Amino acid sequence: MTKPFLPMHAMRWVDLASWGLARSPSGQRPYAWTARRADGSLVHGQTQAGGDNQVRALLRRQGLKPLDVRPARAQRRAVRFKDLAPFTRQLATLLGAGMALLQCLKVMRQSSSHEGLLALMDQLLTDLEAGLSLSAALRKQPRVFSPLYAHMVEAGEASGQLDVLLERLAHDLEKTQALQSRVRSALMYPTAVLAVAVLVVAMVMVAVVPSFESVFASFGAELPWPTQWVMALSRGLVSHGAWWLLTGLALGAGALHQWRRSEPLRRRAQALLFCTPVWGPLMHQAAVARWSRTLSGLLAAGLPLVDAMASVKGAAGFYVYADACDRLRDELARGSSLQAALSAADLFSPVVLQMCAVGEESGALDHMLAKVAETHEREVDDRVAGLSSLLEPVIIVFLGLVIGALVLALYLPIFQMGQIT
């Protein structure tokens, strides 16, 4: 069964396909088939359909003789956000070379080994051969292609520049992915180091400290309070560590479930994140960069500003920006300028307002928004680099203090015995 999108789909690092054989919302399910061509050769594939009879009819319309049609096993390799950029760029390159759309997808299918992409291209080929446009076929795959993606493709089809728009879309996807990777890397390092530190301290508490306790018992003297505290924690981990771990996992699973179900909880968490002194400004910079680049792409595709504002509301990945886009759309629909509407939103810096004003006056708003995105992406890079260089010594000092305090607590009784003797 496929997983729903999380509302923070700027950080949408979630599987877009899943395990199981559940039907899609349209009542379709994947079918694997084997057919014979007119020349006698065999061909295999997979198609989304409402039943095996529909699959057989589709194959006959393509000049194939169906031999075997059966429900397919669910895709074990999901189509992720990072897969869309190379898929889009390859399609743009083949279209730019003068190939027809159907031929492009068939060539891409032959060169791909990604199970999820293979099933996706099979469905797109089926829809295109049935007479749908590419944008309409993409809208039938909402768990892979966002409305923003479909809007860009539709604009390219209407303007006759589908290859150009897909190239621009691939560039934007790559920029967004790179930005997400930089922010994620800044979070990954301290998280990994702290996790290893917790694991090492737990192993010391369980395997090493009990041996010290048996030695201290022979002293016959009262232990210092730091040593008593460490011994009590060690005994608790040895006796109840498994229950504590299971309880923690259960609480974590419950919190994750509540996080996915509760929009107010996510809103409060995002508000707290924006208030933090280090991560708050970084998240704002990254959100403005994604928002500006997405809006620039929509305007370059020929979408009116008011309509583009409705499509860009989820690009930043935070509720506060989505709510601001709704207000911006209302202000723009009443005839307000973008600069005035952004000023009322109180989320954008004076530099962004000034560049938007220049873009509106010069008629090059898409170019100015692209420059805004590039500026903020550079600032995010600088912040992430500075944060990474700062976190390393801070984490080393923190770990040194933790390990040092643990060692000192274990050796305090030995030091006291030495002073007594």
C-alpha positions in Angstrom: 0.0 0.0 0.0 1.4 3.4 -0.9 2.3 5.8 1.8 0.8 9.3 1.9 2.9 12.4 1.5 4.0 14.2 4.7 2.9 17.8 4.7 6.6 18.9 5.1 7.3 17.6 1.6 10.4 20.1 1.3 12.1 17.6 3.6 10.1 14.9 1.5 12.8 12.2 2.0 9.8 9.5 2.1 9.1 6.4 -0.1 6.7 7.0 -2.9 5.9 3.4 -3.5 5.6 0.5 -1.1 5.0 -3.2 -0.4 1.8 -5.1 -0.8 -0.9 -5.6 -3.4 -3.4 -3.0 -2.4 -5.4 -1.4 -5.2 -4.7 2.2 -6.2 -7.3 4.9 -5.4 -8.6 4.6 -9.0 -9.2 0.8 -8.5 -6.2 -0.1 -10.7 -3.4 -2.5 -9.7 -0.1 -3.5 -11.3 -0.2 -6.5 -13.7 2.8 -8.3 -15.1 2.4 -9.6 -18.6 4.2 -11.6 -21.3 3.3 -11.1 -25.0 4.5 -12.1 -28.4 5.3 -9.6 -31.1 4.3 -10.1 -34.8 7.9 -11.3 -35.6 7.5 -14.0 -32.9 9.8 -12.5 -30.3 8.7 -12.3 -26.7 8.3 -9.1 -24.7 7.7 -8.7 -21.0 6.3 -5.7 -19.1 4.1 -4.4 -16.3 0.9 -2.2 -16.6 -1.5 -0.6 -14.2 -5.1 -1.7 -15.1 -8.4 -2.5 -13.6 -8.2 -6.2 -14.5 -6.4 -8.7 -16.7 -9.0 -8.4 -19.5 -8.2 -4.7 -19.7 -4.4 -5.5 -19.9 -5.1 -8.0 -22.7 -7.1 -5.5 -24.7 -4.4 -2.9 -24.3 -1.7 -5.3 -25.5 -3.8 -6.3 -28.6 -4.3 -2.6 -29.5 -0.5 -2.4 -29.5 -0.2 -5.3 -31.9 0.9 -7.8 -29.3 -0.5 -11.2 -28.6 -0.9 -11.7 -24.8 0.4 -15.0 -23.5 0.4 -14.5 -19.7 -1.2 -11.8 -17.6 -1.0 -12.0 -13.8 -1.1 -9.6 -10.8 2.3 -8.2 -10.3 4.2 -8.1 -7.0 4.5 -4.7 -5.5 7.6 -2.7 -6.3 10.3 -3.4 -3.8 12.3 -0.4 -4.9 10.5 2.9 -4.5 10.5 5.9 -6.8 12.1 8.6 -4.7 12.4 12.3 -5.1 16.1 11.9 -6.0 15.1 9.7 -9.0 13.0 12.5 -10.6 15.9 14.8 -11.6 17.8 12.2 -13.7 14.5 10.9 -15.2 13.4 14.5 -16.1 16.8 15.4 -17.5 17.0 12.3 -19.7 13.6 12.9 -21.0 14.4 16.5 -21.8 17.6 15.5 -23.6 15.9 12.9 -25.8 13.1 15.3 -26.7 15.7 18.0 -27.5 17.3 15.5 -29.8 14.1 15.4 -31.9 12.7 12.1 -30.7 9.0 11.6 -30.2 7.7 11.4 -26.7 6.6 7.7 -26.9 9.9 6.8 -28.4 11.7 8.7 -25.6 10.0 6.7 -22.9 10.6 3.4 -24.7 14.3 4.2 -25.0 14.4 5.2 -21.3 12.6 2.1 -20.3 15.1 -0.1 -22.1 18.1 1.6 -20.4 16.6 1.6 -16.9 17.1 -1.1 -14.2 15.0 0.7 -11.5 11.9 -1.4 -10.8 9.8 1.5 -9.7 10.7 3.7 -12.7 10.1 0.7 -15.1 6.5 0.4 -13.7 6.0 4.1 -13.8 7.1 4.3 -17.5 4.9 1.4 -18.4 1.9 3.2 -17.0 2.9 6.5 -18.7 3.3 4.6 -22.0 -0.2 3.1 -21.5 -1.8 6.4 -20.8 -0.1 8.2 -23.7 -1.0 5.4 -26.2 -4.6 5.8 -24.9 -4.6 9.4 -26.0 -3.8 11.3 -22.8 -1.3 14.2 -22.8 1.9 13.8 -20.7 0.6 16.3 -18.1 -2.6 14.3 -17.7 -0.7 11.1 -17.4 1.5 12.6 -14.8 -1.5 13.8 -12.8 -2.6 10.1 -12.6 0.6 9.5 -10.5 0.2 12.1 -7.7 2.4 10.1 -5.3 5.4 10.5 -7.7 4.7 13.8 -9.6 3.6 16.9 -7.6 1.0 19.3 -9.0 3.9 21.7 -9.6 5.7 19.2 -11.8 2.5 18.6 -13.8 1.9 22.4 -14.2 5.4 22.9 -15.6 4.9 20.0 -18.1 1.5 21.3 -19.1 3.0 24.8 -19.8 5.7 23.2 -21.9 3.1 21.3 -23.9 1.0 24.4 -24.5 4.0 26.5 -25.6 5.6 23.7 -27.7 8.8 23.9 -25.6 8.4 20.8 -23.6 12.1 19.9 -23.8 13.1 23.4 -22.6 10.7 23.3 -19.7 11.8 19.8 -18.7 15.4 20.9 -18.8 14.5 23.8 -16.5 12.5 21.5 -14.3 15.4 19.1 -14.0 17.8 21.9 -13.1 15.4 23.1 -10.4 15.0 19.5 -9.0 18.7 19.1 -8.9 19.1 22.4 -7.0 16.4 21.5 -4.6 17.9 18.1 -4.0 21.4 19.6 -3.5 20.0 22.1 -1.0 18.2 19.4 0.9 21.4 17.3 1.0 23.4 20.1 2.4 20.9 20.8 5.2 20.6 17.1 5.9 24.4 16.7 6.1 24.5 19.4 8.7 22.1 17.5 10.8 23.5 14.1 10.1 27.0 14.5 11.6 26.0 15.6 15.1 23.2 13.0 15.2 25.5 10.2 14.2 28.2 11.2 16.7 25.8 11.5 19.6 24.2 8.2 18.7 27.6 6.5 18.8 28.4 8.2 22.1 25.2 7.0 23.7 25.9 3.5 22.5 29.5 3.5 23.9 28.4 5.0 27.2 25.6 2.3 27.5 28.1 -0.5 26.8 30.4 0.9 29.5 27.6 1.1 31.9 26.5 -2.5 31.2 29.8 -4.3 30.8 32.5 -2.2 32.7 30.8 -0.5 35.6 29.5 -3.7 37.3 33.1 -5.0 37.7 34.0 -1.7 39.4 31.1 -2.2 41.7 32.3 -5.5 43.0 35.7 -4.0 43.7 34.2 -1.0 45.6 32.1 -3.4 47.7 35.3 -4.7 49.3 36.3 -1.2 50.4 33.7 -1.2 53.1 33.4 2.7 52.9 30.7 5.0 51.7 31.1 5.8 48.0 31.1 9.4 46.8 27.7 10.5 45.4 28.9 10.7 41.7 30.0 7.1 42.0 26.7 6.1 43.7 24.8 7.7 40.9 26.8 5.9 38.2 26.4 2.6 40.0 22.6 3.1 40.3 22.3 3.9 36.7 24.4 0.9 35.7 22.2 -1.4 37.9 19.1 0.0 36.3 20.4 -0.6 32.8 21.4 -4.1 33.6 18.1 -5.0 35.2 15.7 -3.0 33.1 17.6 -1.9 30.1 15.6 -4.0 27.7 12.3 -2.7 29.1 13.6 0.9 28.8 14.5 0.3 25.2 11.2 -1.2 24.3 9.4 1.6 26.1 11.5 4.2 24.2 10.7 2.5 20.9 7.0 2.3 21.7 7.0 6.0 22.7 8.9 6.9 19.6 6.5 5.0 17.3 3.5 6.6 19.1 5.1 10.0 18.7 5.8 9.4 15.0 2.2 8.2 14.4 0.8 11.3 16.2 3.2 13.5 14.2 1.8 12.2 10.9 -1.8 12.5 12.0 -1.7 15.8 13.9 -1.3 19.0 11.8 -1.4 21.3 14.9 1.5 19.3 16.4 3.6 19.8 13.2 2.7 23.5 13.1 3.9 24.0 16.7 7.1 22.0 16.0 7.8 24.2 13.0 7.1 27.3 15.0 9.6 26.2 17.6 12.2 25.3 15.0 12.0 28.8 13.5 12.5 30.3 16.9 15.8 28.5 17.6 18.8 30.8 17.3 20.9 28.6 14.9 18.5 26.3 13.0 15.8 28.9 12.6 17.6 31.3 10.3 19.0 28.4 8.3 15.6 26.9 7.8 14.2 30.3 6.7 17.1 30.7 4.2 16.5 27.3 2.7 12.7 27.8 2.5 13.1 31.1 0.7 15.5 29.6 -1.7 13.1 26.7 -2.6 10.2 29.1 -2.8 12.0 31.6 -5.1 13.4 28.9 -7.4 10.0 27.2 -7.8 8.1 30.4 -8.4 10.8 31.4 -10.9 10.3 28.2 -12.9 6.5 28.6 -12.9 6.7 32.2 -14.2 9.3 31.2 -16.8 6.8 28.5 -18.0 4.3 31.2 -18.7 2.0 30.6 -15.7 0.3 33.8 -14.4 1.5 35.0 -11.0 -1.8 34.5 -9.2 -2.0 30.9 -10.5 1.6 30.3 -9.8 1.2 31.3 -6.2 -1.4 28.5 -5.7 1.1 26.0 -7.1 4.1 27.2 -5.2 2.5 27.1 -1.7 4.0 23.7 -0.8 7.4 24.4 -2.3 9.0 25.9 0.8 7.9 22.9 2.9 6.6 24.8 5.9 3.1 25.7 6.9 3.9 29.3 7.6 5.0 29.8 4.0 2.0 27.8 2.7 -0.4 30.1 4.7 1.5 33.1 3.4 1.1 32.0 -0.2 -2.7 31.9 0.3 -2.6 35.4 1.6 -0.3 36.5 -1.2 -2.6 35.0 -3.8 -5.6 37.0 -2.4 -3.6 40.2 -2.3 -2.4 39.7 -5.9 -5.9 38.9 -7.1 -7.0 42.3 -5.6 -4.4 44.1 -7.7 -1.6 44.4 -5.2 2.0 44.2 -6.4 4.2 41.3 -5.4 6.5 43.6 -3.4 3.6 45.0 -1.4 2.1 41.5 -0.8 5.5 40.2 0.3 6.0 43.1 2.7 2.7 42.3 4.4 3.7 38.6 4.8 6.7 39.6 7.0 8.7 36.5 6.0 11.0 37.9 3.3 14.1 40.1 3.8 14.3 43.6 2.3 16.7 42.3 -0.3 14.1 39.9 -1.6 11.5 42.7 -1.6 13.8 45.0 -3.6 14.7 42.4 -6.2 11.0 41.5 -6.7 10.2 45.2 -7.2 13.0 45.5 -9.8 11.8 42.3 -11.5 8.2 43.6 -11.7 9.2 46.9 -13.1 11.6 45.4 -15.7 9.3 42.5 -16.6 11.9 40.0 -15.7 10.5 38.7 -12.4 11.4 35.1 -13.1 15.1 36.0 -13.6 15.2 38.1 -10.4 13.6 35.3 -8.4 16.2 32.9 -9.8 18.9 35.3 -8.6 17.2 35.4 -5.2 17.2 31.6 -5.0 20.9 31.5 -6.0 21.8 34.1 -3.4 20.0 32.3 -0.6 21.4 28.9 -1.7 24.9 30.4 -1.3 24.0 31.8 2.1 22.7 28.4 3.1 26.0 26.8 1.9 28.0 29.3 4.0 25.8 28.7 7.1 26.1 25.0 6.8 29.8 25.1 6.3 30.2 27.4 9.3 27.9 25.3 11.4 29.7 22.1 10.5 33.1 23.6 11.4 31.6 24.9 14.7 29.8 21.6 15.6 32.9 19.4 15.4 34.8 21.0 18.3 31.6 21.5 20.3 30.8 17.8 20.0 34.3 16.8 20.8 34.3 18.9 24.0 30.8 17.5 24.9 31.9 13.9 24.5 35.1 14.6 26.4 33.1 16.0 29.3 30.7 13.1 29.4 33.5 10.4 29.2 35.7 12.4 31.6 32.8 12.7 34.2 32.2 9.0 33.9 35.8 8.0 34.4 36.2 10.5 37.3 33.1 9.0 39.0 34.6 5.5 38.8 38.0 6.5 40.1 36.9 8.8 42.9 36.7 6.0 45.5 40.2 4.9 44.5 41.6 8.4 44.9 39.9 8.7 48.4 41.4 5.3 49.5 44.8 6.5 48.4 44.5 9.7 50.5 43.4 7.7 53.5 46.3 5.3 53.3 
